[in-house]
Every structure is written in structure tokens, then in C-alpha cells.
Amino acid sequence: MEASNRIIQIKPWEDKDLDILFRLNAPEMMQHLGGPESDKQILKRHKRYLELSDRGCMFSIILLPEREPVGSVGFWQTTWNDESVYETGWSVLPSYQGKGIATIAVKLAIEEASAENKYKYIHAFPSIANPASNAICRKLNFQFISECEFEYPPGCMMHCNNWRLNIVRSK
């Protein structure tokens, strides 16, 4: 079940995507992100995803032809080093990891962010202890900037890699 033999689609986050958010909240999925969130935190996250509007977009990752939700990916406005940029993040259920699905989904989300033509850069901040997410950044030609401390979840500092990709379209 390699991604090259499957079609991956991303679709804007909807109310019905709450289920995938709960499924992605498993301990093995959250080990690099401070551990699983409470049900209340998941509901708040879902609400934030639905309300991103002009500040970015979250998507569910859909495996075709089954139309099975297998993860999430998105981008949102943030300020990094006094500059407005997009940040991106993703998560794919364990049984679908290692198949290229996240790489394709992140590439599609980057295309969406680039089409908005708002910011020059999109950043990713995977934990330095997360080799798979760092590999996705390398595969998609992000530039490694530095190791850094990043607050996630709120109130907790994480040791991350700062990856940056120029998303300005050539004219």
C-alpha cells in the first residue's frame, strides 16, 4: 500500500473530522508533542481548526479510493523572529505511516499556502527526536535553519528543528 499506488487528497477541515482528531490523539502519536490531550483540549483544537479562515487552513488527509480519513495536515499564520510566516504541521495514523502519505499531504498543503501568496516562508518545527517528520522536511526541500526551543503545547518547551521553505511563486 505505497502512496505511489494510492491517491491522497486533502480536504478542508469539517465538523465531521472530529473523529480523526480523537484517533490521532493516541499516546504513540503524541509522544513528540507533550503527550495526549484531554477530551476538552481536543474539542478546543477542533474548534480552532474550524475557525482558522483567513489565518490558514487545516485539512483532513483522505486515502482514495476508500475515502478513508488517515490524518491531518495544515498551515496557519504565526510570527517567528518578528516576521509573519506560515507554520505547517501534520499527523498520520500509525498504520499509514512510512508509506509516503504524509509527504504527499504536506506537499499539497504547501501548494495551498503558496497559492494564497501571503507570506514568503512556511516553517515546520518537528521535535529533534522525530526522525520521520524531519525526513519529510528534507524530502520537500525545506532548508534547515537551526535547532530551537519551541512552545508546544502551550506552557511546555520542546527542542525542535526549525525548517523553512520559500513559498513565493515566481512571476
DONUKOL-858554 format. One record per residue: x, y, z of N, C-alpha, C, O, CB in turn; residue number from 1; residue in three letters. Coordinates in pm, whole numbers, always signed. Atoms other than C-alpha are relative to their C-alpha. Glycine has a CB too. Layout:
% residues N
{{X, Y, Z}, {X, Y, Z}, {X, Y, Z}, {X, Y, Z}, {X, Y, Z}, NUM, 'ALA'}
...
This chain:
% residues 171
{{+83, -118, +0}, {+0, +0, +0}, {+89, +125, +0}, {+73, +212, +86}, {-95, -1, +121}, 1, 'MET'}
{{-85, -119, +12}, {+264, +255, -105}, {-84, +116, -50}, {-181, +97, -124}, {+119, -26, -95}, 2, 'GLU'}
{{+75, -119, +40}, {+142, +610, -154}, {-1, +15, -152}, {-97, +67, -208}, {+59, +125, +64}, 3, 'ALA'}
{{-4, -13, +145}, {+252, +592, -517}, {-110, -82, -68}, {-147, -54, -181}, {+137, -44, -52}, 4, 'SER'}
{{+108, +81, +55}, {-17, +328, -570}, {-137, +47, +47}, {-240, -8, +7}, {+19, -146, +39}, 5, 'ASN'}
{{+123, -53, -55}, {-280, +530, -386}, {-9, +148, -33}, {+91, +214, -61}, {-8, -23, +153}, 6, 'ARG'}
{{+21, -142, +20}, {-430, +870, -434}, {-28, +62, +137}, {-110, +12, +213}, {-117, +29, -101}, 7, 'ILE'}
{{+19, -73, -125}, {-407, +1112, -145}, {-70, +131, -34}, {-35, +198, -131}, {+137, +25, +73}, 8, 'ILE'}
{{+72, -125, +17}, {-646, +1403, -116}, {-3, +70, +135}, {-14, +5, +239}, {-146, -24, -56}, 9, 'GLN'}
{{+25, -74, -123}, {-664, +1679, +140}, {-127, +80, -21}, {-152, +134, -129}, {+122, +94, +37}, 10, 'ILE'}
{{+124, -77, +10}, {-995, +1843, +214}, {-12, +88, +123}, {+25, +47, +233}, {-125, -93, -14}, 11, 'LYS'}
{{+12, -92, -114}, {-1070, +2145, +434}, {-73, -64, +118}, {-170, -139, +101}, {-72, +126, -43}, 12, 'PRO'}
{{+52, +56, -126}, {-1147, +2057, +795}, {-149, +28, +14}, {-194, +140, -11}, {+76, +58, +120}, 13, 'TRP'}
{{+144, -10, -20}, {-1515, +1993, +869}, {-36, -50, +139}, {+45, -114, +205}, {-77, -80, -108}, 14, 'GLU'}
{{+46, +44, -131}, {-1717, +1928, +1182}, {+12, -151, +16}, {+46, -200, +124}, {-143, +44, +23}, 15, 'ASP'}
{{-5, +147, -8}, {-1728, +1556, +1099}, {+142, -55, +17}, {+159, -175, +40}, {-62, -59, -124}, 16, 'LYS'}
{{-139, +45, -15}, {-1345, +1543, +1119}, {+43, -13, +146}, {+158, -50, +174}, {+93, +95, -72}, 17, 'ASP'}
{{-34, +13, -142}, {-1356, +1548, +1499}, {+47, -142, +32}, {+139, -159, +113}, {-121, +37, +88}, 18, 'LEU'}
{{-37, +139, -28}, {-1332, +1166, +1498}, {+148, -26, -30}, {+216, -91, +50}, {-87, -96, -82}, 19, 'ASP'}
{{-141, +24, +33}, {-992, +1166, +1323}, {+90, +71, +101}, {+198, +21, +132}, {+32, +49, -144}, 20, 'ILE'}
{{-78, -72, -100}, {-867, +1421, +1576}, {+13, -84, +128}, {+121, -91, +187}, {-64, +136, +32}, 21, 'LEU'}
{{-7, +89, -117}, {-954, +1184, +1862}, {+90, -120, -29}, {+165, -163, +58}, {-142, -48, +40}, 22, 'PHE'}
{{-84, +115, +36}, {-788, +894, +1676}, {+148, +37, -4}, {+233, -45, +28}, {-44, -57, -135}, 23, 'ARG'}
{{-140, -45, +6}, {-470, +1099, +1625}, {+56, +34, +138}, {+176, +58, +151}, {+11, +122, -91}, 24, 'LEU'}
{{-40, -38, -135}, {-457, +1173, +1999}, {+56, -118, +82}, {+68, -107, +204}, {-117, +61, +72}, 25, 'ASN'}
{{-53, +119, -69}, {-316, +827, +2085}, {+140, +28, +55}, {+214, +109, -3}, {+3, -122, -96}, 26, 'ALA'}
{{-132, -25, -61}, {-7, +816, +2310}, {+117, -12, -99}, {+208, +71, -96}, {+22, -97, +112}, 27, 'PRO'}
{{-110, +16, +95}, {+219, +686, +2029}, {+5, +112, -104}, {+110, +139, -163}, {-12, -134, -71}, 28, 'GLU'}
{{+6, -111, +96}, {+103, +974, +1807}, {+45, +131, +63}, {+92, +221, -6}, {-142, +15, -55}, 29, 'MET'}
{{-26, -126, -69}, {+160, +1242, +2069}, {+131, +0, +79}, {+158, +92, +155}, {-115, +31, +94}, 30, 'MET'}
{{-122, +11, -80}, {+496, +1127, +2209}, {+97, +115, -22}, {+171, +150, +70}, {+69, -130, -31}, 31, 'GLN'}
{{-90, -112, +27}, {+684, +1414, +2042}, {-68, +135, +25}, {-7, +240, +3}, {+49, -6, -144}, 32, 'HIS'}
{{+79, -123, -15}, {+413, +1669, +2127}, {-54, +19, +141}, {-158, +82, +159}, {-114, +1, -98}, 33, 'LEU'}
{{+42, -22, -138}, {+385, +1656, +2504}, {-102, -98, +52}, {-152, -80, +163}, {-55, +135, +13}, 34, 'GLY'}
{{+96, +101, -46}, {+153, +1353, +2527}, {-141, +30, -44}, {-169, +139, -95}, {+5, -12, +150}, 35, 'GLY'}
{{+140, -16, +43}, {-217, +1302, +2460}, {-68, +118, +69}, {-35, +154, +182}, {-78, -127, +29}, 36, 'PRO'}
{{+79, -111, -53}, {-459, +1589, +2513}, {-127, -55, +63}, {-172, -165, +31}, {-34, +103, -111}, 37, 'GLU'}
{{+129, +37, -60}, {-773, +1574, +2727}, {-110, +17, -105}, {-90, +83, -208}, {-31, +87, +127}, 38, 'SER'}
{{+114, -16, +92}, {-1112, +1548, +2556}, {-33, +148, -17}, {-63, +192, -128}, {-125, -77, +53}, 39, 'ASP'}
{{+28, -143, +7}, {-1168, +1916, +2641}, {+100, +71, -92}, {+61, +157, -171}, {+4, +62, +142}, 40, 'LYS'}
{{-103, -60, +86}, {-837, +2011, +2472}, {-24, -37, -147}, {-5, +47, -236}, {+140, -45, +44}, 41, 'GLN'}
{{+28, +43, +138}, {-929, +1807, +2162}, {-117, +80, -57}, {-112, +124, -172}, {-32, -153, -4}, 42, 'ILE'}
{{+116, -77, +47}, {-1266, +1984, +2137}, {+40, +145, -29}, {-8, +203, -126}, {-112, -3, +105}, 43, 'LEU'}
{{-49, -136, +25}, {-1090, +2323, +2164}, {+84, +5, -127}, {+73, +100, -205}, {+82, +51, +121}, 44, 'LYS'}
{{-82, +6, +122}, {-840, +2220, +1894}, {-90, -9, -123}, {-68, +60, -223}, {+97, -123, +5}, 45, 'ARG'}
{{+94, +16, +112}, {-1125, +2109, +1667}, {-66, +134, -34}, {-78, +170, -151}, {-109, -105, +36}, 46, 'HIS'}
{{+62, -132, +22}, {-1294, +2448, +1714}, {+100, +95, -67}, {+63, +168, -158}, {-49, +60, +135}, 47, 'LYS'}
{{-103, -85, +63}, {-965, +2628, +1630}, {+18, -37, -148}, {+30, +51, -233}, {+134, -12, +75}, 48, 'ARG'}
{{-16, +45, +140}, {-929, +2418, +1314}, {-115, +51, -86}, {-94, +96, -199}, {+7, -154, -7}, 49, 'TYR'}
{{+116, -45, +77}, {-1281, +2507, +1204}, {-1, +151, -20}, {-59, +200, -117}, {-128, -43, +70}, 50, 'LEU'}
{{+7, -145, +3}, {-1226, +2878, +1270}, {+126, +68, -57}, {+139, +189, -45}, {-25, +52, +137}, 51, 'GLU'}
{{-124, -60, +51}, {-885, +2931, +1102}, {-26, +106, -106}, {+40, +210, -106}, {+90, -107, -56}, 52, 'LEU'}
{{+41, -87, +113}, {-1044, +3101, +796}, {+117, +71, -67}, {+196, +5, -135}, {-98, +103, +48}, 53, 'SER'}
{{-101, -74, +76}, {-812, +3377, +668}, {+141, -8, +61}, {+233, +54, +10}, {-41, +145, -10}, 54, 'ASP'}
{{-132, +14, -63}, {-522, +3279, +901}, {+67, -131, -38}, {+176, -160, +11}, {-14, +9, +150}, 55, 'ARG'}
{{-56, +128, +41}, {-461, +2940, +736}, {-111, -99, -27}, {-226, -61, -46}, {+95, -54, +108}, 56, 'GLY'}
{{+100, +104, +28}, {-636, +2610, +680}, {+51, -134, +51}, {+167, -169, +32}, {-33, -7, -152}, 57, 'CYS'}
{{-28, +139, -38}, {-645, +2264, +834}, {-77, -89, -96}, {-184, -54, -146}, {-39, -30, +150}, 58, 'MET'}
{{+58, +96, +93}, {-722, +1962, +620}, {+1, -138, +64}, {+87, -170, +146}, {+78, -1, -134}, 59, 'PHE'}
{{-10, +142, -30}, {-808, +1601, +675}, {+69, -64, -121}, {+51, -21, -235}, {-143, -66, +29}, 60, 'SER'}
{{-69, +74, +106}, {-592, +1360, +475}, {-88, -120, -31}, {-119, -201, +57}, {+146, -44, +43}, 61, 'ILE'}
{{+92, +105, +43}, {-811, +1124, +274}, {+71, -95, -96}, {+133, -52, -193}, {-127, +61, -67}, 62, 'ILE'}
{{-57, +104, +86}, {-693, +797, +121}, {-109, -44, -97}, {-218, -84, -56}, {+55, -121, +83}, 63, 'LEU'}
{{+95, +40, +104}, {-867, +721, -209}, {+45, -133, -60}, {+165, -161, -57}, {-12, +110, -110}, 64, 'LEU'}
{{+142, -28, +25}, {-1050, +535, -346}, {-91, -26, +120}, {-211, -4, +112}, {-47, -82, -116}, 65, 'PRO'}
{{+83, +36, -115}, {-1168, +427, +0}, {-67, +119, +68}, {-167, +103, +138}, {+83, -74, +101}, 66, 'GLU'}
{{+46, -124, -65}, {-1225, +791, +111}, {+16, -10, +152}, {-66, +41, +229}, {-147, +29, -36}, 67, 'ARG'}
{{-26, +22, -142}, {-1077, +692, +446}, {+88, +112, +56}, {+196, +138, +3}, {+68, -137, +22}, 68, 'GLU'}
{{-85, -101, -64}, {-950, +972, +673}, {+115, -69, +73}, {+94, -159, +154}, {-83, +87, +98}, 69, 'PRO'}
{{-117, +65, -59}, {-594, +882, +776}, {+90, +99, +74}, {+194, +60, +127}, {+80, -70, -108}, 70, 'VAL'}
{{-83, -96, -70}, {-459, +1205, +924}, {-47, +143, -20}, {-155, +169, -71}, {+142, -13, -45}, 71, 'GLY'}
{{+27, -143, +16}, {-445, +1582, +931}, {+127, +70, -42}, {+238, +23, -16}, {-55, +61, +131}, 72, 'SER'}
{{-111, -85, +44}, {-224, +1850, +779}, {-55, +141, -11}, {-175, +160, -34}, {+61, -49, -138}, 73, 'VAL'}
{{+49, -135, +14}, {-243, +2223, +771}, {+110, +103, +9}, {+228, +72, +27}, {-102, +29, +104}, 74, 'GLY'}
{{-91, -112, -13}, {-85, +2564, +779}, {-77, +114, +66}, {-199, +125, +50}, {+58, +44, -138}, 75, 'PHE'}
{{+63, -111, -70}, {-153, +2873, +988}, {+101, +112, +15}, {+222, +89, +17}, {-55, -44, +138}, 76, 'TRP'}
{{-85, -117, -18}, {-18, +3223, +1032}, {+58, +0, +139}, {-10, -31, +237}, {-79, +130, -26}, 77, 'GLN'}
{{-67, -18, -128}, {+235, +3275, +1308}, {+107, +106, -18}, {+139, +146, -130}, {+61, -134, +51}, 78, 'THR'}
{{-111, -95, +6}, {+507, +3521, +1394}, {+124, -72, +50}, {+125, -128, +160}, {-29, +130, +85}, 79, 'THR'}
{{-126, +64, -36}, {+861, +3388, +1400}, {+112, +102, -24}, {+128, +152, -135}, {+24, -132, -82}, 80, 'TRP'}
{{-107, -100, +8}, {+1156, +3619, +1472}, {-51, +131, -58}, {+11, +189, -147}, {+116, -53, -86}, 81, 'ASN'}
{{+62, -128, +38}, {+929, +3924, +1427}, {-46, +4, -146}, {-63, +113, -201}, {+97, +112, +24}, 82, 'ASP'}
{{+45, +5, +139}, {+818, +3809, +1079}, {-126, -87, -7}, {-132, -194, +54}, {+112, -56, -94}, 83, 'GLU'}
{{+119, +82, +23}, {+473, +3687, +974}, {+33, -108, -101}, {+81, -79, -211}, {-121, +87, -49}, 84, 'SER'}
{{-28, +115, +85}, {+509, +3341, +826}, {-114, -100, +19}, {-197, -86, +109}, {+138, -65, +34}, 85, 'VAL'}
{{+87, +113, -26}, {+306, +3027, +785}, {+81, -105, +74}, {+202, -118, +55}, {-59, -58, -132}, 86, 'TYR'}
{{-55, +119, -64}, {+372, +2729, +1008}, {-81, -117, -52}, {-200, -103, -80}, {-4, +10, +158}, 87, 'GLU'}
{{+72, +118, +44}, {+282, +2379, +898}, {+19, -113, +100}, {+120, -119, +170}, {+46, -44, -139}, 88, 'THR'}
{{-7, +118, -85}, {+210, +2060, +1089}, {-86, -110, -58}, {-177, -84, -137}, {-45, +34, +144}, 89, 'GLY'}
{{+70, +114, +56}, {+83, +1712, +1014}, {+3, -116, +97}, {+83, -119, +191}, {+61, -41, -134}, 90, 'TRP'}
{{+6, +120, -80}, {-10, +1381, +1168}, {-73, -107, -81}, {-178, -81, -140}, {-73, +26, +138}, 91, 'SER'}
{{+59, +112, +75}, {-85, +1042, +1009}, {-11, -119, +95}, {+81, -149, +171}, {+86, -38, -128}, 92, 'VAL'}
{{+23, +116, -87}, {-233, +740, +1186}, {+112, -104, -16}, {+163, -122, -127}, {-136, -65, -31}, 93, 'LEU'}
{{-114, +94, +4}, {+32, +475, +1275}, {-7, -104, -111}, {+96, -133, -173}, {+9, -70, +130}, 94, 'PRO'}
{{+8, +106, +102}, {-98, +208, +1036}, {+21, +53, -142}, {+33, -27, -235}, {-135, -69, +9}, 95, 'SER'}
{{-22, -59, +132}, {-49, +451, +744}, {+134, +72, -10}, {+166, +130, -114}, {-113, +97, -33}, 96, 'TYR'}
{{-130, -65, +2}, {+293, +583, +838}, {+101, -83, -81}, {+86, -204, -96}, {+51, +21, +144}, 97, 'GLN'}
{{-106, +68, +74}, {+602, +501, +633}, {-38, -35, -143}, {+32, -113, -208}, {+39, -124, +70}, 98, 'GLY'}
{{+49, +31, +135}, {+406, +491, +305}, {+4, +121, -92}, {-44, +114, -205}, {-142, -54, +7}, 99, 'LYS'}
{{-8, -121, +82}, {+473, +843, +179}, {-124, +88, +6}, {-130, +191, -62}, {+26, -37, -140}, 100, 'GLY'}
{{+126, -75, -6}, {+125, +968, +270}, {+21, +140, +57}, {-29, +238, +2}, {-103, -76, +85}, 101, 'ILE'}
{{-23, -131, -62}, {+242, +1249, +499}, {+76, +91, -95}, {+44, +210, -104}, {+76, -15, +132}, 102, 'ALA'}
{{-78, -83, +93}, {+495, +1371, +242}, {-89, +60, -107}, {-80, +178, -138}, {+113, -83, -64}, 103, 'THR'}
{{+91, -49, +104}, {+228, +1397, -27}, {-97, +102, +59}, {-122, +207, -2}, {-78, -118, -63}, 104, 'ILE'}
{{+96, -92, -62}, {-20, +1561, +211}, {+64, +134, +33}, {+3, +239, +10}, {-59, -63, +128}, 105, 'ALA'}
{{-68, -125, -33}, {+234, +1819, +330}, {+28, +78, -128}, {+12, +200, -131}, {+133, -27, +76}, 106, 'VAL'}
{{-24, -66, +129}, {+326, +1894, -33}, {-128, +68, -50}, {-122, +180, -100}, {+51, -101, -105}, 107, 'LYS'}
{{+129, -58, +42}, {-44, +1953, -112}, {-36, +122, +85}, {-86, +221, +34}, {-112, -105, +7}, 108, 'LEU'}
{{+29, -114, -88}, {-85, +2180, +191}, {+90, +118, -33}, {+45, +233, -30}, {+17, -41, +149}, 109, 'ALA'}
{{-92, -107, +39}, {+223, +2379, +88}, {-49, +68, -128}, {-41, +190, -140}, {+144, -56, -21}, 110, 'ILE'}
{{+55, -58, +124}, {+70, +2426, -258}, {-117, +93, +32}, {-130, +200, -28}, {-45, -112, -97}, 111, 'GLU'}
{{+113, -85, -40}, {-245, +2564, -91}, {+51, +130, +65}, {+1, +238, +34}, {-93, -76, +99}, 112, 'GLU'}
{{-56, -118, -66}, {-41, +2801, +128}, {+67, +93, -101}, {+52, +214, -94}, {+101, -41, +109}, 113, 'ALA'}
{{-68, -78, +103}, {+166, +2915, -170}, {-100, +74, -88}, {-76, +188, -127}, {+88, -92, -86}, 114, 'SER'}
{{+102, -62, +86}, {-148, +2987, -374}, {-61, +124, +66}, {-109, +214, -4}, {-111, -101, -31}, 115, 'ALA'}
{{+53, -118, -69}, {-259, +3236, -108}, {+91, +121, -17}, {+46, +235, -6}, {-19, -30, +148}, 116, 'GLU'}
{{-97, -106, +29}, {+56, +3438, -181}, {+3, +108, +109}, {+11, +227, +79}, {-32, +64, -135}, 117, 'ASN'}
{{+0, -94, -112}, {+53, +3597, +168}, {+137, +17, +62}, {+177, +129, +94}, {-97, -47, +106}, 118, 'LYS'}
{{-127, -2, -72}, {+390, +3508, +320}, {+109, -63, -84}, {+83, -149, -169}, {-13, -71, +135}, 119, 'TYR'}
{{-113, +52, +77}, {+735, +3437, +184}, {+37, -142, +42}, {+79, -223, -40}, {+121, +92, +17}, 120, 'LYS'}
{{-48, +128, -50}, {+804, +3139, +408}, {-107, -80, +72}, {-203, -26, +127}, {+116, +22, +93}, 121, 'TYR'}
{{+75, +91, -86}, {+643, +2836, +563}, {+105, -75, +81}, {+205, -122, +27}, {-93, -98, -83}, 122, 'ILE'}
{{-92, +67, -91}, {+816, +2683, +866}, {-63, -127, +54}, {-185, -138, +66}, {+40, +94, +116}, 123, 'HIS'}
{{+40, +121, -73}, {+798, +2339, +1024}, {+93, -10, +120}, {+212, +20, +110}, {+6, -131, -91}, 124, 'ALA'}
{{-77, +9, -123}, {+914, +2276, +1380}, {-12, -140, +62}, {-64, -153, +174}, {-46, +107, +101}, 125, 'PHE'}
{{+9, +133, -60}, {+938, +1899, +1433}, {+102, -16, +113}, {+210, +43, +110}, {+22, -109, -106}, 126, 'PRO'}
{{-92, +33, -108}, {+1096, +1770, +1752}, {+128, -59, -60}, {+124, -131, -159}, {-66, -101, +101}, 127, 'SER'}
{{-125, +59, +49}, {+1462, +1683, +1705}, {-2, -152, +18}, {+75, -223, -47}, {+123, +61, +73}, 128, 'ILE'}
{{+11, +143, -26}, {+1361, +1338, +1837}, {-99, -69, -94}, {-131, -186, -74}, {-42, -23, +143}, 129, 'ALA'}
{{+99, +57, +93}, {+1114, +1282, +1548}, {+64, -12, -138}, {+48, +76, -222}, {-129, +88, -6}, 130, 'ASN'}
{{-71, +14, +128}, {+1321, +1144, +1258}, {-92, -1, -122}, {-54, +48, -228}, {+81, -126, +1}, 131, 'PRO'}
{{+90, +9, +116}, {+1019, +1079, +1033}, {-44, +140, -46}, {-43, +168, -165}, {-124, -85, +35}, 132, 'ALA'}
{{+43, -135, +39}, {+893, +1440, +1041}, {+115, +83, -53}, {+98, +162, -146}, {-65, +72, +118}, 133, 'SER'}
{{-117, -71, +53}, {+1243, +1576, +992}, {+34, -49, -141}, {+78, +30, -225}, {+121, -19, +94}, 134, 'ASN'}
{{-25, +55, +134}, {+1283, +1344, +691}, {-96, +59, -102}, {-58, +85, -216}, {-13, -155, +1}, 135, 'ALA'}
{{+98, -62, +91}, {+965, +1487, +537}, {+48, +139, -39}, {+41, +177, -156}, {-140, +8, +66}, 136, 'ILE'}
{{-52, -134, +30}, {+1115, +1836, +564}, {+114, -8, -102}, {+119, +71, -196}, {+48, +71, +129}, 137, 'CYS'}
{{-111, +16, +95}, {+1431, +1718, +386}, {-53, -38, -138}, {-9, +19, -239}, {+100, -108, +51}, 138, 'ARG'}
{{+54, +46, +129}, {+1231, +1539, +112}, {-67, +113, -76}, {-63, +116, -199}, {-100, -113, +23}, 139, 'LYS'}
{{+74, -108, +66}, {+1028, +1853, +43}, {+85, +127, -17}, {+33, +235, -45}, {-125, +33, +80}, 140, 'LEU'}
{{-96, -107, +25}, {+1340, +2072, +18}, {-11, +119, +94}, {+23, +231, +56}, {-15, +49, -139}, 141, 'ASN'}
{{-8, -104, -101}, {+1289, +2272, +335}, {+148, +22, +30}, {+229, -70, +21}, {-81, -39, +130}, 142, 'PHE'}
{{-135, -33, -41}, {+1606, +2448, +442}, {+9, -11, +152}, {-73, +47, +223}, {+41, +143, -49}, 143, 'GLN'}
{{-21, +8, -144}, {+1736, +2355, +787}, {+60, +132, +45}, {+164, +175, -5}, {+91, -121, +38}, 144, 'PHE'}
{{-48, -128, -51}, {+1778, +2681, +980}, {+81, -20, +127}, {+195, +24, +137}, {-120, +96, +26}, 145, 'ILE'}
{{-69, +19, -128}, {+1868, +2575, +1334}, {-83, -88, +92}, {-201, -113, +66}, {+31, +135, +68}, 146, 'SER'}
{{+76, +57, -110}, {+1771, +2385, +1642}, {-56, +118, +79}, {+4, +226, +80}, {+89, -95, +91}, 147, 'GLU'}
{{+61, -109, -76}, {+1542, +2592, +1862}, {-90, -56, +109}, {-124, -174, +109}, {-80, +93, -93}, 148, 'CYS'}
{{+99, +33, -101}, {+1317, +2589, +2162}, {-133, +55, -50}, {-141, +169, -96}, {+38, +59, +143}, 149, 'GLU'}
{{+130, -36, +55}, {+951, +2599, +2066}, {-105, -38, +104}, {-101, -147, +160}, {-27, -70, -137}, 150, 'PHE'}
{{+103, +27, -99}, {+650, +2624, +2293}, {-114, -80, -62}, {-192, -29, -142}, {-53, +131, +60}, 151, 'GLU'}
{{+110, +85, +42}, {+418, +2332, +2228}, {+0, -126, +86}, {+104, -190, +102}, {+10, -35, -150}, 152, 'TYR'}
{{+122, -80, -7}, {+182, +2251, +2374}, {+23, +123, +88}, {+126, +133, +154}, {-117, -84, +56}, 153, 'PRO'}
{{-18, -122, -79}, {+127, +2590, +2541}, {+44, -32, +143}, {-14, -116, +213}, {-131, +81, +3}, 154, 'PRO'}
{{-53, +20, -134}, {+330, +2607, +2859}, {+114, -100, +6}, {+179, -112, +110}, {-108, -44, +90}, 155, 'GLY'}
{{-108, +99, +4}, {+579, +2337, +2752}, {+98, +35, -111}, {+59, +64, -224}, {-57, -144, -20}, 156, 'CYS'}
{{-102, -28, +101}, {+906, +2397, +2573}, {+48, -133, -60}, {+67, -231, +11}, {+120, +80, +61}, 157, 'MET'}
{{-40, +116, +76}, {+1012, +2149, +2307}, {+130, +33, -74}, {+145, +145, -124}, {-112, -44, -99}, 158, 'MET'}
{{-122, -21, +78}, {+1357, +2109, +2148}, {-29, -46, -143}, {-54, -163, -167}, {+124, -79, +62}, 159, 'HIS'}
{{+43, +25, +138}, {+1288, +2133, +1774}, {+108, +36, -101}, {+209, +98, -70}, {-127, +79, -31}, 160, 'CYS'}
{{-74, -49, +115}, {+1445, +2176, +1436}, {-89, +102, -69}, {-209, +80, -85}, {+41, -116, -97}, 161, 'ASN'}
{{+72, -103, +75}, {+1343, +2492, +1252}, {+34, -20, -147}, {+147, +0, -189}, {+39, +145, +48}, 162, 'ASN'}
{{-13, +19, +145}, {+1290, +2412, +884}, {-80, +110, -68}, {-187, +148, -21}, {-50, -142, -44}, 163, 'TRP'}
{{+68, -111, +71}, {+1193, +2684, +634}, {+1, -28, -150}, {+98, -77, -206}, {+70, +137, +30}, 164, 'ARG'}
{{+14, +16, +144}, {+1066, +2673, +278}, {-53, +131, -58}, {-150, +188, -7}, {-96, -120, -36}, 165, 'LEU'}
{{+47, -120, +70}, {+1031, +2972, +45}, {-119, -42, -85}, {-107, -132, -168}, {+114, +66, -88}, 166, 'ASN'}
{{+121, +37, +75}, {+676, +2958, -94}, {-49, +111, -92}, {-161, +106, -141}, {-111, -37, +96}, 167, 'ILE'}
{{+38, -108, +93}, {+675, +3276, -301}, {+4, -56, -141}, {+102, -119, -182}, {+95, +125, +14}, 168, 'VAL'}
{{+8, +48, +139}, {+566, +3196, -653}, {+79, +92, -91}, {+75, +214, -77}, {-147, -10, -48}, 169, 'ARG'}
{{-75, -79, +100}, {+791, +3307, -937}, {-98, +66, -95}, {-201, +10, -131}, {+100, -89, -79}, 170, 'SER'}
{{+89, -72, +93}, {+639, +3565, -1165}, {+52, -10, -140}, {-8, +44, -232}, {-15, +147, +39}, 171, 'LYS'}
